[in-house]
Amino acid sequence: MAKNRNDLLTVLEQLSLNIAEQVVVDRAINQLKTTHESEARVLGSLQSGFRGLALQQKLSEQGLAFFTELQKPDFARDNAVMWSMWLGNLR
């Protein structure tokens, strides 16, 4: 998805979605700008919000495309987490 907080913020600010989806996106923008939440927490919040909308069948085509992009694995990050956990267990 986005490489850093500013990239994620830029992507979110450029989205044009339906009202229900925009509420989830606006909450994420607020988390990044105001409360300075970590990107991982904001992405988790976005996934959770869009998952709820998907279950209610309230996603537009653009919202579904964005949700699909959110769900794609990030192999670089996942491998880094796996290795750090594995190395941490060696101590």
N, C-alpha and C positions, 0 to 999 in steps of 0.2 A: 504494500500500500504506500504509505508515505515514509520518507527516509527520516524525518525528524519532526519535531513539534510544529515548526513553521510551515513545513510542507503539508502536514495534516490539517492545520488551521486554514491554509490556502484552499485546499481541496474542499473542505467543509463549507467555507464561505462562498464557493463558486457553485455549490449544488443548488438546483432548483427542483424541489420535490413537492408532493402534496402536503396538505396542512398537518396531518398526523405524523408524517415522516419528518417534516421540518421542525416539529417540536423536539423530536429526538436529536436532530442535528444541532438545533439551537442550544440545547442542554449541553451537548459535547463542546460546542464553541465556548460557552460560558465556563465550562470546566477548564478548558485550556487557557482562556484569557484571564479570568477572574480568580479562580481558586488554584490555578497552576498545577492541576492534577498531572500525573505522569501520563505519557502517551498510552502505555499499556492499559491503564485503568480507563482512560477515555475510550479506547478501542473496545474494551470489554463492555462498557456501558452502551456503546453504539450497537454492538452485536446483540446484546440483550434486548435493547429497544426494538431493533429491526426484527429480531426473532419473534417477539410478541406481536408485532404488526403482521408478520408473515402468517402466524398461527390464526390471527383474526381475518386473514385474507384482505388486508388493507394496504398492500404494497402496490405502488404504480410500477410501470415498466422500468422507469429510471431508478426507483427505490429498490426493485428486485436486482437490477444490475449492480447497484452499489452494495447491497447486502451480499451478493455473490462474491464481489471483490473483497469484502471484509472477511469472508469465510475462507479465502484461499490461504493455504499454509505459507508461513514465512520460514523456509528451511534454514536460512542463515541464523536467524534468531533462535529457532528451535534447537539447532545443533549447539549453539553457544550455551544455551540453558542446560542442555543435556550434559555437555562436557563439564560445565562448572559444578553441576550436582554430582557427577561421577568423581571428579577430582576432590570435591569436598568430602566425599565419603571415604577417601583414601587416608585421610588424616587420622 
